[in-house]
Each structure stands twice: as C-alpha cells, then as structure tokens.
Amino acid sequence: MVEPINIRKILGAEVLDSINCADIAERYFHRSRSWFTQRLNNNLVNGKPVSFTAKEMLTLRCALKGLAIDLTKFTSKLPNLPTAMSVKVYVITDRTAIEYIQDDDIEGFK
C-alpha cells in the first residue's frame, strides 16, 4: 500500500489556504471541490486516507505554477503608488537640544 502524501506538512503549505479550491478542482482536475479538498487534507474516504496520485501531484504543481505566473503578470500591471517618503536625518550633539527631544518639548527644541 502506498503511503498517502500529506501535502499540508510541506513547508509553506499555508499558502494553500489562500487559493480557490473549487476553481482549481474544476479547471485543472475536472473534479468537484470536495474531491480536491479530500485529497488536500488526507481525509478518510471509504475508511482510508486519500491523497493525490503522482500524476495528480504533477497536475497540482503545474496548476499552482500557472497561477503564480498569472498573479505575477497581473501584479506587474497594478499602478505603482508612492510608498516611500523623504526623510531627513539630523545628528544633534547639543545636550540641551537632546533633552528637549527626550522630553518631547518640540517648542523648546525650536
């Protein structure tokens, strides 16, 4: 008997929680969402844990890589928004000025 593959134990598997199982099941496997999630979670079917076959694992791998490509293409089309602000840094050595800053006394610092 072949030991079922527990895909959830693979490092980074939490990303699977962000995907649309129904879409992947239908588009790539031509199966139902329940069929897909049973294998994804190693559920018991007829008293035995199920997992993806080697061929199905290859299909899943190709599906996820295809989604990654689609997401990368889409994100490259999103407009760039300014995220960085210009920041000036000053080095203050005057003890009195430092005390004003530490006391949050901006008026005294000015």
C-alpha positions in Angstrom: 0.0 0.0 0.0 1.3 3.4 -0.9 1.5 5.9 2.0 -0.6 8.9 1.4 1.3 12.2 0.8 0.4 14.7 3.5 0.8 17.9 1.4 -0.1 20.1 4.4 3.2 19.1 6.1 5.3 20.6 3.3 6.9 23.9 4.3 4.8 26.8 3.1 1.6 24.8 2.7 -0.4 27.5 4.5 -0.4 29.3 1.1 -3.0 26.7 0.0 -5.5 28.4 2.4 -5.5 31.4 0.1 -6.4 29.6 -3.1 -9.8 28.9 -4.6 -10.1 25.1 -4.3 -13.3 24.9 -6.3 -11.6 26.7 -9.3 -8.5 24.5 -9.3 -10.5 21.3 -8.9 -12.8 22.2 -11.8 -10.3 23.9 -14.1 -7.3 21.5 -13.7 -8.8 18.2 -12.5 -12.3 18.4 -13.8 -13.5 17.3 -10.4 -15.5 18.7 -7.5 -14.2 20.9 -4.7 -14.9 18.2 -2.2 -12.8 15.7 -4.2 -9.9 18.2 -4.2 -10.1 19.1 -0.5 -10.4 15.4 0.5 -7.0 14.8 -1.1 -5.5 18.1 0.0 -6.4 17.3 3.7 -5.9 13.5 3.5 -9.5 12.9 4.5 -10.8 9.4 5.0 -12.7 8.0 2.0 -14.2 4.5 2.4 -12.2 4.3 5.6 -8.8 5.1 4.0 -6.9 8.4 3.9 -6.7 9.7 0.4 -4.0 11.8 -1.3 -3.1 12.9 -4.8 -1.6 10.3 -7.1 1.8 11.1 -8.7 0.0 12.2 -11.8 -2.4 14.4 -9.9 0.5 15.9 -7.9 2.1 16.9 -11.2 -1.2 18.4 -12.3 -1.4 20.3 -9.0 2.2 21.5 -9.3 1.5 22.8 -12.9 -1.7 24.4 -11.8 0.0 26.3 -8.9 2.9 27.4 -11.1 0.4 28.6 -13.7 -1.5 30.6 -11.1 1.8 32.1 -9.9 2.6 33.2 -13.4 -0.9 34.7 -13.8 -0.6 36.5 -10.5 2.9 37.9 -11.4 1.6 39.2 -14.7 -1.4 40.8 -13.0 0.6 42.4 -10.2 3.0 43.9 -12.8 0.0 45.8 -14.3 -1.0 47.4 -11.0 -0.1 51.0 -10.8 2.9 51.9 -8.6 1.9 54.1 -5.7 4.4 56.1 -3.8 5.2 54.3 -0.7 8.5 55.9 0.3 8.6 59.3 2.0 11.5 61.6 2.0 13.1 61.6 5.5 15.8 64.0 6.7 18.1 62.8 9.5 19.9 65.2 11.7 22.7 64.4 14.2 22.3 66.5 17.3 25.1 66.8 19.8 23.9 69.8 21.9 22.9 68.4 25.3 20.1 70.9 25.8 18.6 70.1 22.4 18.8 66.4 23.2 16.9 66.9 26.5 14.2 68.9 24.7 13.8 66.0 22.3 13.8 63.4 25.0 11.1 65.4 26.9 9.0 65.7 23.7 9.3 69.5 24.1 9.3 70.5 20.4 8.7 74.2 21.2 11.8 74.3 23.5 13.8 72.5 20.8 12.8 75.1 18.2 
